[in-house]
Amino acid sequence: MNLRMIGLGAVVVCATLLPLAALAGPAAGPGPGDDAKPKADGGLLPGLGLGAREERPKPAPPAPSEPKRPSTSDLPGHASHCGPELTSPDGIEAQTCVLTEGPDTWARTYYRNATGQRLDSVLTLMGPAGRTVQVRCAIPAQDEPGACETPRERARGAASAYSAVAEFAGAGEGDSTPLLLRSGSNAAGTGGS
């Protein structure tokens, strides 16, 4: 009998206190993850600043952007000179640069292959006294940005004495594959970009 009376008393107390707790609202201001702020009129209890809340608009997520090509020109001891970004009617895009870091120089071509077929690229770095370094790169058939570069070598003269050229052609053997695009760095002796 006592248990029944205690249980009935607890239900009555909870039923009485629950509407009062709902009327008062939260006891503290907004929590750390709460983006809401009190309205200027103060809501139901103006002295406490509690009551109706106004939602702040959330900022829109940033729009996806084109992948940024790595730049070495803003780092100390680094320099680059690049030719223009070129696009062929077939769908290959490229930009070719000569890069220097400390005593080293090398060539790099950035590309995007939207042709739908695998391509071959030949990248040539040309330096003073007729010195050249050449590398072949296989360009996958996917519309994703990529890069091909020559090995680094110790510079023999000023960086402006170097130039580079990249040639893109259909993958295959022999001379029967057509040249789709030729991309070069700035001509030797011109200012960098």
C-alpha positions, 0 to 999 in steps of 0.5 A: 500500500505504501509503494502504491501511494509513493508512486501515485505521489511521484506521478502527481509531482511530475505532472505539476512540475513538467508544465512549469519547466516547459514554460520557463525554457532552457535555464542557460543561453545557447550552447556551443553548438547552437546557432540560434540567437534571441530575438530583439523583443525578448520572447516570452520572458524579456528579462531573461532573453528566453523564448522564441528564437530566430535561426541564423542562415548558414553560409553556403558551402564553397563551390568546387574549384578547378584544381590549382596548379602547383606554383613554385614562384612564391617560395624563396629560391624557386622560380618558373617561367611558363608558356600560355595554357593551350587547348587543341580542338581534339580536347587536350589542354596543356601548359609547359614550364621551366622550373628552378629550385636552388641549383636545379632546373627541370621542365614540367607540363601540366595537362588535361586529356579530354580526348577519350583516348590514351596519348603519348607525350614527349617533354624536352628541356633545352639548355645552354650549349645545345644540352637537352633532356627528354622524357616520354609520358603516357597520358591516361584517357581520363579528364583529370589534371596531371603532370609530366616532368623531366628529371632535375639537373644542375643548371648550367647558366641562368634559368632564362637560358632554358626552355621546354616543349611538350608534344602530345600525340595519339598512343601508338608505334611509329610515325603514323600517330598525329600530333595533337598539341605542342606546348612550349615554355616562354622562349629562352631569354624572355621574362617569366610568367 
